[in-house]
Amino acid sequence: MTLPFSEFIDKNGFIFVSGQVPLNGGGEMIEGTIDEKTHQVMKNLQKVLESAGVSFDNVVKTTIFLTDIEDAGKVNTIYASYFNGAYPARETICVKALPLNSVIEISMIAAKN
């Protein structure tokens, strides 16, 4: 089944990255802790950013969706480790449910400069 979205769109100097959930290379949702799932999401985002010709250094905006706001502290710690101190603007939103029964989804916008 083909889903009606792109992993990213390159438009007017910005890369808009679709939300990523903790899928492994085989397209299966990983099991494990929120820490493991957050690392998987960040690795997935890194691959998409690299395929668009940018990196985490180019990210200017992030949205994090969680099904349990209590996970925010752990997610913050892992998320921060992928940046070099210049953090993008961001919001964290608690939602009732996410695609594929994920507990976390992250989307990003990067500038191509």
Phi and psi restraints in degrees (range 20) as a CNS / XPLOR table:
assign (resid 1 and name C) (resid 2 and name N)
       (resid 2 and name CA) (resid 2 and name C) 1.0 -87.7 20.0 2
assign (resid 2 and name N) (resid 2 and name CA)
       (resid 2 and name C) (resid 3 and name N) 1.0 127.8 20.0 2
assign (resid 2 and name C) (resid 3 and name N)
       (resid 3 and name CA) (resid 3 and name C) 1.0 -89.7 20.0 2
assign (resid 3 and name N) (resid 3 and name CA)
       (resid 3 and name C) (resid 4 and name N) 1.0 144.3 20.0 2
assign (resid 3 and name C) (resid 4 and name N)
       (resid 4 and name CA) (resid 4 and name C) 1.0 -83.5 20.0 2
assign (resid 4 and name N) (resid 4 and name CA)
       (resid 4 and name C) (resid 5 and name N) 1.0 61.2 20.0 2
assign (resid 4 and name C) (resid 5 and name N)
       (resid 5 and name CA) (resid 5 and name C) 1.0 -156.6 20.0 2
assign (resid 5 and name N) (resid 5 and name CA)
       (resid 5 and name C) (resid 6 and name N) 1.0 162.4 20.0 2
assign (resid 5 and name C) (resid 6 and name N)
       (resid 6 and name CA) (resid 6 and name C) 1.0 -105.6 20.0 2
assign (resid 6 and name N) (resid 6 and name CA)
       (resid 6 and name C) (resid 7 and name N) 1.0 150.1 20.0 2
assign (resid 6 and name C) (resid 7 and name N)
       (resid 7 and name CA) (resid 7 and name C) 1.0 -61.7 20.0 2
assign (resid 7 and name N) (resid 7 and name CA)
       (resid 7 and name C) (resid 8 and name N) 1.0 -36.5 20.0 2
assign (resid 7 and name C) (resid 8 and name N)
       (resid 8 and name CA) (resid 8 and name C) 1.0 -154.9 20.0 2
assign (resid 8 and name N) (resid 8 and name CA)
       (resid 8 and name C) (resid 9 and name N) 1.0 159.4 20.0 2
assign (resid 8 and name C) (resid 9 and name N)
       (resid 9 and name CA) (resid 9 and name C) 1.0 -127.5 20.0 2
assign (resid 9 and name N) (resid 9 and name CA)
       (resid 9 and name C) (resid 10 and name N) 1.0 132.7 20.0 2
assign (resid 9 and name C) (resid 10 and name N)
       (resid 10 and name CA) (resid 10 and name C) 1.0 -100.7 20.0 2
assign (resid 10 and name N) (resid 10 and name CA)
       (resid 10 and name C) (resid 11 and name N) 1.0 110.2 20.0 2
assign (resid 10 and name C) (resid 11 and name N)
       (resid 11 and name CA) (resid 11 and name C) 1.0 -142.8 20.0 2
assign (resid 11 and name N) (resid 11 and name CA)
       (resid 11 and name C) (resid 12 and name N) 1.0 123.9 20.0 2
assign (resid 11 and name C) (resid 12 and name N)
       (resid 12 and name CA) (resid 12 and name C) 1.0 50.8 20.0 2
assign (resid 12 and name N) (resid 12 and name CA)
       (resid 12 and name C) (resid 13 and name N) 1.0 42.6 20.0 2
assign (resid 12 and name C) (resid 13 and name N)
       (resid 13 and name CA) (resid 13 and name C) 1.0 84.7 20.0 2
assign (resid 13 and name N) (resid 13 and name CA)
       (resid 13 and name C) (resid 14 and name N) 1.0 5.1 20.0 2
assign (resid 13 and name C) (resid 14 and name N)
       (resid 14 and name CA) (resid 14 and name C) 1.0 -123.7 20.0 2
assign (resid 14 and name N) (resid 14 and name CA)
       (resid 14 and name C) (resid 15 and name N) 1.0 149.4 20.0 2
assign (resid 14 and name C) (resid 15 and name N)
       (resid 15 and name CA) (resid 15 and name C) 1.0 -109.6 20.0 2
assign (resid 15 and name N) (resid 15 and name CA)
       (resid 15 and name C) (resid 16 and name N) 1.0 118.9 20.0 2
assign (resid 15 and name C) (resid 16 and name N)
       (resid 16 and name CA) (resid 16 and name C) 1.0 -102.1 20.0 2
assign (resid 16 and name N) (resid 16 and name CA)
       (resid 16 and name C) (resid 17 and name N) 1.0 112.3 20.0 2
assign (resid 16 and name C) (resid 17 and name N)
       (resid 17 and name CA) (resid 17 and name C) 1.0 -99.5 20.0 2
assign (resid 17 and name N) (resid 17 and name CA)
       (resid 17 and name C) (resid 18 and name N) 1.0 125.4 20.0 2
assign (resid 17 and name C) (resid 18 and name N)
       (resid 18 and name CA) (resid 18 and name C) 1.0 -63.4 20.0 2
assign (resid 18 and name N) (resid 18 and name CA)
       (resid 18 and name C) (resid 19 and name N) 1.0 154.1 20.0 2
assign (resid 18 and name C) (resid 19 and name N)
       (resid 19 and name CA) (resid 19 and name C) 1.0 -56.6 20.0 2
assign (resid 19 and name N) (resid 19 and name CA)
       (resid 19 and name C) (resid 20 and name N) 1.0 136.7 20.0 2
assign (resid 19 and name C) (resid 20 and name N)
       (resid 20 and name CA) (resid 20 and name C) 1.0 -113.3 20.0 2
assign (resid 20 and name N) (resid 20 and name CA)
       (resid 20 and name C) (resid 21 and name N) 1.0 138.8 20.0 2
assign (resid 20 and name C) (resid 21 and name N)
       (resid 21 and name CA) (resid 21 and name C) 1.0 -114.3 20.0 2
assign (resid 21 and name N) (resid 21 and name CA)
       (resid 21 and name C) (resid 22 and name N) 1.0 169.8 20.0 2
assign (resid 21 and name C) (resid 22 and name N)
       (resid 22 and name CA) (resid 22 and name C) 1.0 -77.8 20.0 2
assign (resid 22 and name N) (resid 22 and name CA)
       (resid 22 and name C) (resid 23 and name N) 1.0 68.2 20.0 2
assign (resid 22 and name C) (resid 23 and name N)
       (resid 23 and name CA) (resid 23 and name C) 1.0 -92.7 20.0 2
assign (resid 23 and name N) (resid 23 and name CA)
       (resid 23 and name C) (resid 24 and name N) 1.0 142.4 20.0 2
assign (resid 23 and name C) (resid 24 and name N)
       (resid 24 and name CA) (resid 24 and name C) 1.0 -83.8 20.0 2
assign (resid 24 and name N) (resid 24 and name CA)
       (resid 24 and name C) (resid 25 and name N) 1.0 -178.6 20.0 2
assign (resid 24 and name C) (resid 25 and name N)
       (resid 25 and name CA) (resid 25 and name C) 1.0 -59.8 20.0 2
assign (resid 25 and name N) (resid 25 and name CA)
       (resid 25 and name C) (resid 26 and name N) 1.0 -22.2 20.0 2
assign (resid 25 and name C) (resid 26 and name N)
       (resid 26 and name CA) (resid 26 and name C) 1.0 -90.5 20.0 2
assign (resid 26 and name N) (resid 26 and name CA)
       (resid 26 and name C) (resid 27 and name N) 1.0 5.0 20.0 2
assign (resid 26 and name C) (resid 27 and name N)
       (resid 27 and name CA) (resid 27 and name C) 1.0 79.5 20.0 2
assign (resid 27 and name N) (resid 27 and name CA)
       (resid 27 and name C) (resid 28 and name N) 1.0 17.8 20.0 2
assign (resid 27 and name C) (resid 28 and name N)
       (resid 28 and name CA) (resid 28 and name C) 1.0 -106.5 20.0 2
assign (resid 28 and name N) (resid 28 and name CA)
       (resid 28 and name C) (resid 29 and name N) 1.0 143.1 20.0 2
assign (resid 28 and name C) (resid 29 and name N)
       (resid 29 and name CA) (resid 29 and name C) 1.0 -66.1 20.0 2
assign (resid 29 and name N) (resid 29 and name CA)
       (resid 29 and name C) (resid 30 and name N) 1.0 130.1 20.0 2
assign (resid 29 and name C) (resid 30 and name N)
       (resid 30 and name CA) (resid 30 and name C) 1.0 -78.2 20.0 2
assign (resid 30 and name N) (resid 30 and name CA)
       (resid 30 and name C) (resid 31 and name N) 1.0 154.2 20.0 2
assign (resid 30 and name C) (resid 31 and name N)
       (resid 31 and name CA) (resid 31 and name C) 1.0 -94.8 20.0 2
assign (resid 31 and name N) (resid 31 and name CA)
       (resid 31 and name C) (resid 32 and name N) 1.0 164.3 20.0 2
assign (resid 31 and name C) (resid 32 and name N)
       (resid 32 and name CA) (resid 32 and name C) 1.0 129.4 20.0 2
assign (resid 32 and name N) (resid 32 and name CA)
       (resid 32 and name C) (resid 33 and name N) 1.0 -167.0 20.0 2
assign (resid 32 and name C) (resid 33 and name N)
       (resid 33 and name CA) (resid 33 and name C) 1.0 -80.3 20.0 2
assign (resid 33 and name N) (resid 33 and name CA)
       (resid 33 and name C) (resid 34 and name N) 1.0 168.7 20.0 2
assign (resid 33 and name C) (resid 34 and name N)
       (resid 34 and name CA) (resid 34 and name C) 1.0 -61.8 20.0 2
assign (resid 34 and name N) (resid 34 and name CA)
       (resid 34 and name C) (resid 35 and name N) 1.0 -31.0 20.0 2
assign (resid 34 and name C) (resid 35 and name N)
       (resid 35 and name CA) (resid 35 and name C) 1.0 -62.7 20.0 2
assign (resid 35 and name N) (resid 35 and name CA)
       (resid 35 and name C) (resid 36 and name N) 1.0 -48.8 20.0 2
assign (resid 35 and name C) (resid 36 and name N)
       (resid 36 and name CA) (resid 36 and name C) 1.0 -64.1 20.0 2
assign (resid 36 and name N) (resid 36 and name CA)
       (resid 36 and name C) (resid 37 and name N) 1.0 -39.8 20.0 2
assign (resid 36 and name C) (resid 37 and name N)
       (resid 37 and name CA) (resid 37 and name C) 1.0 -68.5 20.0 2
assign (resid 37 and name N) (resid 37 and name CA)
       (resid 37 and name C) (resid 38 and name N) 1.0 -38.1 20.0 2
assign (resid 37 and name C) (resid 38 and name N)
       (resid 38 and name CA) (resid 38 and name C) 1.0 -65.5 20.0 2
assign (resid 38 and name N) (resid 38 and name CA)
       (resid 38 and name C) (resid 39 and name N) 1.0 -44.1 20.0 2
assign (resid 38 and name C) (resid 39 and name N)
       (resid 39 and name CA) (resid 39 and name C) 1.0 -58.8 20.0 2
assign (resid 39 and name N) (resid 39 and name CA)
       (resid 39 and name C) (resid 40 and name N) 1.0 -42.3 20.0 2
assign (resid 39 and name C) (resid 40 and name N)
       (resid 40 and name CA) (resid 40 and name C) 1.0 -63.3 20.0 2
assign (resid 40 and name N) (resid 40 and name CA)
       (resid 40 and name C) (resid 41 and name N) 1.0 -42.5 20.0 2
assign (resid 40 and name C) (resid 41 and name N)
       (resid 41 and name CA) (resid 41 and name C) 1.0 -61.9 20.0 2
assign (resid 41 and name N) (resid 41 and name CA)
       (resid 41 and name C) (resid 42 and name N) 1.0 -44.5 20.0 2
assign (resid 41 and name C) (resid 42 and name N)
       (resid 42 and name CA) (resid 42 and name C) 1.0 -65.7 20.0 2
assign (resid 42 and name N) (resid 42 and name CA)
       (resid 42 and name C) (resid 43 and name N) 1.0 -37.1 20.0 2
assign (resid 42 and name C) (resid 43 and name N)
       (resid 43 and name CA) (resid 43 and name C) 1.0 -65.6 20.0 2
assign (resid 43 and name N) (resid 43 and name CA)
       (resid 43 and name C) (resid 44 and name N) 1.0 -40.0 20.0 2
assign (resid 43 and name C) (resid 44 and name N)
       (resid 44 and name CA) (resid 44 and name C) 1.0 -63.0 20.0 2
assign (resid 44 and name N) (resid 44 and name CA)
       (resid 44 and name C) (resid 45 and name N) 1.0 -43.5 20.0 2
assign (resid 44 and name C) (resid 45 and name N)
       (resid 45 and name CA) (resid 45 and name C) 1.0 -62.8 20.0 2
assign (resid 45 and name N) (resid 45 and name CA)
       (resid 45 and name C) (resid 46 and name N) 1.0 -41.7 20.0 2
assign (resid 45 and name C) (resid 46 and name N)
       (resid 46 and name CA) (resid 46 and name C) 1.0 -58.3 20.0 2
assign (resid 46 and name N) (resid 46 and name CA)
       (resid 46 and name C) (resid 47 and name N) 1.0 -43.4 20.0 2
assign (resid 46 and name C) (resid 47 and name N)
       (resid 47 and name CA) (resid 47 and name C) 1.0 -63.2 20.0 2
assign (resid 47 and name N) (resid 47 and name CA)
       (resid 47 and name C) (resid 48 and name N) 1.0 -42.4 20.0 2
assign (resid 47 and name C) (resid 48 and name N)
       (resid 48 and name CA) (resid 48 and name C) 1.0 -66.2 20.0 2
assign (resid 48 and name N) (resid 48 and name CA)
       (resid 48 and name C) (resid 49 and name N) 1.0 -45.1 20.0 2
assign (resid 48 and name C) (resid 49 and name N)
       (resid 49 and name CA) (resid 49 and name C) 1.0 -58.7 20.0 2
assign (resid 49 and name N) (resid 49 and name CA)
       (resid 49 and name C) (resid 50 and name N) 1.0 -45.2 20.0 2
assign (resid 49 and name C) (resid 50 and name N)
       (resid 50 and name CA) (resid 50 and name C) 1.0 -63.0 20.0 2
assign (resid 50 and name N) (resid 50 and name CA)
       (resid 50 and name C) (resid 51 and name N) 1.0 -38.9 20.0 2
assign (resid 50 and name C) (resid 51 and name N)
       (resid 51 and name CA) (resid 51 and name C) 1.0 -68.1 20.0 2
assign (resid 51 and name N) (resid 51 and name CA)
       (resid 51 and name C) (resid 52 and name N) 1.0 -20.8 20.0 2
assign (resid 51 and name C) (resid 52 and name N)
       (resid 52 and name CA) (resid 52 and name C) 1.0 -91.0 20.0 2
assign (resid 52 and name N) (resid 52 and name CA)
       (resid 52 and name C) (resid 53 and name N) 1.0 -2.9 20.0 2
assign (resid 52 and name C) (resid 53 and name N)
       (resid 53 and name CA) (resid 53 and name C) 1.0 86.3 20.0 2
assign (resid 53 and name N) (resid 53 and name CA)
       (resid 53 and name C) (resid 54 and name N) 1.0 19.6 20.0 2
assign (resid 53 and name C) (resid 54 and name N)
       (resid 54 and name CA) (resid 54 and name C) 1.0 -132.5 20.0 2
assign (resid 54 and name N) (resid 54 and name CA)
       (resid 54 and name C) (resid 55 and name N) 1.0 -178.1 20.0 2
assign (resid 54 and name C) (resid 55 and name N)
       (resid 55 and name CA) (resid 55 and name C) 1.0 -141.1 20.0 2
assign (resid 55 and name N) (resid 55 and name CA)
       (resid 55 and name C) (resid 56 and name N) 1.0 -176.8 20.0 2
assign (resid 55 and name C) (resid 56 and name N)
       (resid 56 and name CA) (resid 56 and name C) 1.0 -59.7 20.0 2
assign (resid 56 and name N) (resid 56 and name CA)
       (resid 56 and name C) (resid 57 and name N) 1.0 -26.8 20.0 2
assign (resid 56 and name C) (resid 57 and name N)
       (resid 57 and name CA) (resid 57 and name C) 1.0 -63.0 20.0 2
assign (resid 57 and name N) (resid 57 and name CA)
       (resid 57 and name C) (resid 58 and name N) 1.0 -21.6 20.0 2
assign (resid 57 and name C) (resid 58 and name N)
       (resid 58 and name CA) (resid 58 and name C) 1.0 -92.1 20.0 2
assign (resid 58 and name N) (resid 58 and name CA)
       (resid 58 and name C) (resid 59 and name N) 1.0 -8.4 20.0 2
assign (resid 58 and name C) (resid 59 and name N)
       (resid 59 and name CA) (resid 59 and name C) 1.0 -70.5 20.0 2
assign (resid 59 and name N) (resid 59 and name CA)
       (resid 59 and name C) (resid 60 and name N) 1.0 128.9 20.0 2
assign (resid 59 and name C) (resid 60 and name N)
       (resid 60 and name CA) (resid 60 and name C) 1.0 -112.9 20.0 2
assign (resid 60 and name N) (resid 60 and name CA)
       (resid 60 and name C) (resid 61 and name N) 1.0 -16.7 20.0 2
assign (resid 60 and name C) (resid 61 and name N)
       (resid 61 and name CA) (resid 61 and name C) 1.0 -152.6 20.0 2
assign (resid 61 and name N) (resid 61 and name CA)
       (resid 61 and name C) (resid 62 and name N) 1.0 136.2 20.0 2
assign (resid 61 and name C) (resid 62 and name N)
       (resid 62 and name CA) (resid 62 and name C) 1.0 -135.1 20.0 2
assign (resid 62 and name N) (resid 62 and name CA)
       (resid 62 and name C) (resid 63 and name N) 1.0 144.4 20.0 2
assign (resid 62 and name C) (resid 63 and name N)
       (resid 63 and name CA) (resid 63 and name C) 1.0 -125.6 20.0 2
assign (resid 63 and name N) (resid 63 and name CA)
       (resid 63 and name C) (resid 64 and name N) 1.0 127.3 20.0 2
assign (resid 63 and name C) (resid 64 and name N)
       (resid 64 and name CA) (resid 64 and name C) 1.0 -112.1 20.0 2
assign (resid 64 and name N) (resid 64 and name CA)
       (resid 64 and name C) (resid 65 and name N) 1.0 128.6 20.0 2
assign (resid 64 and name C) (resid 65 and name N)
       (resid 65 and name CA) (resid 65 and name C) 1.0 -111.6 20.0 2
assign (resid 65 and name N) (resid 65 and name CA)
       (resid 65 and name C) (resid 66 and name N) 1.0 128.9 20.0 2
assign (resid 65 and name C) (resid 66 and name N)
       (resid 66 and name CA) (resid 66 and name C) 1.0 -128.4 20.0 2
assign (resid 66 and name N) (resid 66 and name CA)
       (resid 66 and name C) (resid 67 and name N) 1.0 145.5 20.0 2
assign (resid 66 and name C) (resid 67 and name N)
       (resid 67 and name CA) (resid 67 and name C) 1.0 -88.9 20.0 2
assign (resid 67 and name N) (resid 67 and name CA)
       (resid 67 and name C) (resid 68 and name N) 1.0 -12.3 20.0 2
assign (resid 67 and name C) (resid 68 and name N)
       (resid 68 and name CA) (resid 68 and name C) 1.0 -136.6 20.0 2
assign (resid 68 and name N) (resid 68 and name CA)
       (resid 68 and name C) (resid 69 and name N) 1.0 107.7 20.0 2
assign (resid 68 and name C) (resid 69 and name N)
       (resid 69 and name CA) (resid 69 and name C) 1.0 -63.4 20.0 2
assign (resid 69 and name N) (resid 69 and name CA)
       (resid 69 and name C) (resid 70 and name N) 1.0 -18.9 20.0 2
assign (resid 69 and name C) (resid 70 and name N)
       (resid 70 and name CA) (resid 70 and name C) 1.0 -64.0 20.0 2
assign (resid 70 and name N) (resid 70 and name CA)
       (resid 70 and name C) (resid 71 and name N) 1.0 -19.1 20.0 2
assign (resid 70 and name C) (resid 71 and name N)
       (resid 71 and name CA) (resid 71 and name C) 1.0 -80.2 20.0 2
assign (resid 71 and name N) (resid 71 and name CA)
       (resid 71 and name C) (resid 72 and name N) 1.0 -7.9 20.0 2
assign (resid 71 and name C) (resid 72 and name N)
       (resid 72 and name CA) (resid 72 and name C) 1.0 -57.7 20.0 2
assign (resid 72 and name N) (resid 72 and name CA)
       (resid 72 and name C) (resid 73 and name N) 1.0 -40.7 20.0 2
assign (resid 72 and name C) (resid 73 and name N)
       (resid 73 and name CA) (resid 73 and name C) 1.0 -61.8 20.0 2
assign (resid 73 and name N) (resid 73 and name CA)
       (resid 73 and name C) (resid 74 and name N) 1.0 -46.7 20.0 2
assign (resid 73 and name C) (resid 74 and name N)
       (resid 74 and name CA) (resid 74 and name C) 1.0 -65.6 20.0 2
assign (resid 74 and name N) (resid 74 and name CA)
       (resid 74 and name C) (resid 75 and name N) 1.0 -42.3 20.0 2
assign (resid 74 and name C) (resid 75 and name N)
       (resid 75 and name CA) (resid 75 and name C) 1.0 -61.6 20.0 2
assign (resid 75 and name N) (resid 75 and name CA)
       (resid 75 and name C) (resid 76 and name N) 1.0 -44.4 20.0 2
assign (resid 75 and name C) (resid 76 and name N)
       (resid 76 and name CA) (resid 76 and name C) 1.0 -56.4 20.0 2
assign (resid 76 and name N) (resid 76 and name CA)
       (resid 76 and name C) (resid 77 and name N) 1.0 -45.0 20.0 2
assign (resid 76 and name C) (resid 77 and name N)
       (resid 77 and name CA) (resid 77 and name C) 1.0 -61.5 20.0 2
assign (resid 77 and name N) (resid 77 and name CA)
       (resid 77 and name C) (resid 78 and name N) 1.0 -45.9 20.0 2
assign (resid 77 and name C) (resid 78 and name N)
       (resid 78 and name CA) (resid 78 and name C) 1.0 -69.9 20.0 2
assign (resid 78 and name N) (resid 78 and name CA)
       (resid 78 and name C) (resid 79 and name N) 1.0 -46.0 20.0 2
assign (resid 78 and name C) (resid 79 and name N)
       (resid 79 and name CA) (resid 79 and name C) 1.0 -54.0 20.0 2
assign (resid 79 and name N) (resid 79 and name CA)
       (resid 79 and name C) (resid 80 and name N) 1.0 -48.4 20.0 2
assign (resid 79 and name C) (resid 80 and name N)
       (resid 80 and name CA) (resid 80 and name C) 1.0 -59.7 20.0 2
assign (resid 80 and name N) (resid 80 and name CA)
       (resid 80 and name C) (resid 81 and name N) 1.0 -31.9 20.0 2
assign (resid 80 and name C) (resid 81 and name N)
       (resid 81 and name CA) (resid 81 and name C) 1.0 -68.5 20.0 2
assign (resid 81 and name N) (resid 81 and name CA)
       (resid 81 and name C) (resid 82 and name N) 1.0 -13.0 20.0 2
assign (resid 81 and name C) (resid 82 and name N)
       (resid 82 and name CA) (resid 82 and name C) 1.0 -92.6 20.0 2
assign (resid 82 and name N) (resid 82 and name CA)
       (resid 82 and name C) (resid 83 and name N) 1.0 -3.0 20.0 2
assign (resid 82 and name C) (resid 83 and name N)
       (resid 83 and name CA) (resid 83 and name C) 1.0 -116.2 20.0 2
assign (resid 83 and name N) (resid 83 and name CA)
       (resid 83 and name C) (resid 84 and name N) 1.0 157.1 20.0 2
assign (resid 83 and name C) (resid 84 and name N)
       (resid 84 and name CA) (resid 84 and name C) 1.0 -96.1 20.0 2
assign (resid 84 and name N) (resid 84 and name CA)
       (resid 84 and name C) (resid 85 and name N) 1.0 35.2 20.0 2
assign (resid 84 and name C) (resid 85 and name N)
       (resid 85 and name CA) (resid 85 and name C) 1.0 94.9 20.0 2
assign (resid 85 and name N) (resid 85 and name CA)
       (resid 85 and name C) (resid 86 and name N) 1.0 -24.9 20.0 2
assign (resid 85 and name C) (resid 86 and name N)
       (resid 86 and name CA) (resid 86 and name C) 1.0 -92.3 20.0 2
assign (resid 86 and name N) (resid 86 and name CA)
       (resid 86 and name C) (resid 87 and name N) 1.0 87.2 20.0 2
assign (resid 86 and name C) (resid 87 and name N)
       (resid 87 and name CA) (resid 87 and name C) 1.0 -79.1 20.0 2
assign (resid 87 and name N) (resid 87 and name CA)
       (resid 87 and name C) (resid 88 and name N) 1.0 142.7 20.0 2
assign (resid 87 and name C) (resid 88 and name N)
       (resid 88 and name CA) (resid 88 and name C) 1.0 -73.9 20.0 2
assign (resid 88 and name N) (resid 88 and name CA)
       (resid 88 and name C) (resid 89 and name N) 1.0 163.3 20.0 2
assign (resid 88 and name C) (resid 89 and name N)
       (resid 89 and name CA) (resid 89 and name C) 1.0 -61.7 20.0 2
assign (resid 89 and name N) (resid 89 and name CA)
       (resid 89 and name C) (resid 90 and name N) 1.0 151.1 20.0 2
assign (resid 89 and name C) (resid 90 and name N)
       (resid 90 and name CA) (resid 90 and name C) 1.0 -161.9 20.0 2
assign (resid 90 and name N) (resid 90 and name CA)
       (resid 90 and name C) (resid 91 and name N) 1.0 151.1 20.0 2
assign (resid 90 and name C) (resid 91 and name N)
       (resid 91 and name CA) (resid 91 and name C) 1.0 -131.7 20.0 2
assign (resid 91 and name N) (resid 91 and name CA)
       (resid 91 and name C) (resid 92 and name N) 1.0 153.3 20.0 2
assign (resid 91 and name C) (resid 92 and name N)
       (resid 92 and name CA) (resid 92 and name C) 1.0 -120.3 20.0 2
assign (resid 92 and name N) (resid 92 and name CA)
       (resid 92 and name C) (resid 93 and name N) 1.0 127.5 20.0 2
assign (resid 92 and name C) (resid 93 and name N)
       (resid 93 and name CA) (resid 93 and name C) 1.0 -122.8 20.0 2
assign (resid 93 and name N) (resid 93 and name CA)
       (resid 93 and name C) (resid 94 and name N) 1.0 130.8 20.0 2
assign (resid 93 and name C) (resid 94 and name N)
       (resid 94 and name CA) (resid 94 and name C) 1.0 -90.9 20.0 2
assign (resid 94 and name N) (resid 94 and name CA)
       (resid 94 and name C) (resid 95 and name N) 1.0 128.3 20.0 2
assign (resid 94 and name C) (resid 95 and name N)
       (resid 95 and name CA) (resid 95 and name C) 1.0 -125.0 20.0 2
assign (resid 95 and name N) (resid 95 and name CA)
       (resid 95 and name C) (resid 96 and name N) 1.0 162.1 20.0 2
assign (resid 95 and name C) (resid 96 and name N)
       (resid 96 and name CA) (resid 96 and name C) 1.0 -72.2 20.0 2
assign (resid 96 and name N) (resid 96 and name CA)
       (resid 96 and name C) (resid 97 and name N) 1.0 -40.1 20.0 2
assign (resid 96 and name C) (resid 97 and name N)
       (resid 97 and name CA) (resid 97 and name C) 1.0 -153.6 20.0 2
assign (resid 97 and name N) (resid 97 and name CA)
       (resid 97 and name C) (resid 98 and name N) 1.0 157.8 20.0 2
assign (resid 97 and name C) (resid 98 and name N)
       (resid 98 and name CA) (resid 98 and name C) 1.0 -130.9 20.0 2
assign (resid 98 and name N) (resid 98 and name CA)
       (resid 98 and name C) (resid 99 and name N) 1.0 162.6 20.0 2
assign (resid 98 and name C) (resid 99 and name N)
       (resid 99 and name CA) (resid 99 and name C) 1.0 -55.4 20.0 2
assign (resid 99 and name N) (resid 99 and name CA)
       (resid 99 and name C) (resid 100 and name N) 1.0 145.1 20.0 2
assign (resid 99 and name C) (resid 100 and name N)
       (resid 100 and name CA) (resid 100 and name C) 1.0 59.5 20.0 2
assign (resid 100 and name N) (resid 100 and name CA)
       (resid 100 and name C) (resid 101 and name N) 1.0 23.9 20.0 2
assign (resid 100 and name C) (resid 101 and name N)
       (resid 101 and name CA) (resid 101 and name C) 1.0 60.5 20.0 2
assign (resid 101 and name N) (resid 101 and name CA)
       (resid 101 and name C) (resid 102 and name N) 1.0 27.7 20.0 2
assign (resid 101 and name C) (resid 102 and name N)
       (resid 102 and name CA) (resid 102 and name C) 1.0 -67.3 20.0 2
assign (resid 102 and name N) (resid 102 and name CA)
       (resid 102 and name C) (resid 103 and name N) 1.0 157.3 20.0 2
assign (resid 102 and name C) (resid 103 and name N)
       (resid 103 and name CA) (resid 103 and name C) 1.0 -103.4 20.0 2
assign (resid 103 and name N) (resid 103 and name CA)
       (resid 103 and name C) (resid 104 and name N) 1.0 -7.4 20.0 2
assign (resid 103 and name C) (resid 104 and name N)
       (resid 104 and name CA) (resid 104 and name C) 1.0 -148.1 20.0 2
assign (resid 104 and name N) (resid 104 and name CA)
       (resid 104 and name C) (resid 105 and name N) 1.0 143.2 20.0 2
assign (resid 104 and name C) (resid 105 and name N)
       (resid 105 and name CA) (resid 105 and name C) 1.0 -146.9 20.0 2
assign (resid 105 and name N) (resid 105 and name CA)
       (resid 105 and name C) (resid 106 and name N) 1.0 138.2 20.0 2
assign (resid 105 and name C) (resid 106 and name N)
       (resid 106 and name CA) (resid 106 and name C) 1.0 -132.2 20.0 2
assign (resid 106 and name N) (resid 106 and name CA)
       (resid 106 and name C) (resid 107 and name N) 1.0 134.0 20.0 2
assign (resid 106 and name C) (resid 107 and name N)
       (resid 107 and name CA) (resid 107 and name C) 1.0 -120.0 20.0 2
assign (resid 107 and name N) (resid 107 and name CA)
       (resid 107 and name C) (resid 108 and name N) 1.0 160.0 20.0 2
assign (resid 107 and name C) (resid 108 and name N)
       (resid 108 and name CA) (resid 108 and name C) 1.0 -144.0 20.0 2
assign (resid 108 and name N) (resid 108 and name CA)
       (resid 108 and name C) (resid 109 and name N) 1.0 156.3 20.0 2
assign (resid 108 and name C) (resid 109 and name N)
       (resid 109 and name CA) (resid 109 and name C) 1.0 -126.1 20.0 2
assign (resid 109 and name N) (resid 109 and name CA)
       (resid 109 and name C) (resid 110 and name N) 1.0 130.5 20.0 2
assign (resid 109 and name C) (resid 110 and name N)
       (resid 110 and name CA) (resid 110 and name C) 1.0 -122.6 20.0 2
assign (resid 110 and name N) (resid 110 and name CA)
       (resid 110 and name C) (resid 111 and name N) 1.0 147.4 20.0 2
assign (resid 110 and name C) (resid 111 and name N)
       (resid 111 and name CA) (resid 111 and name C) 1.0 -97.8 20.0 2
assign (resid 111 and name N) (resid 111 and name CA)
       (resid 111 and name C) (resid 112 and name N) 1.0 138.8 20.0 2
assign (resid 111 and name C) (resid 112 and name N)
       (resid 112 and name CA) (resid 112 and name C) 1.0 -91.7 20.0 2
assign (resid 112 and name N) (resid 112 and name CA)
       (resid 112 and name C) (resid 113 and name N) 1.0 54.4 20.0 2
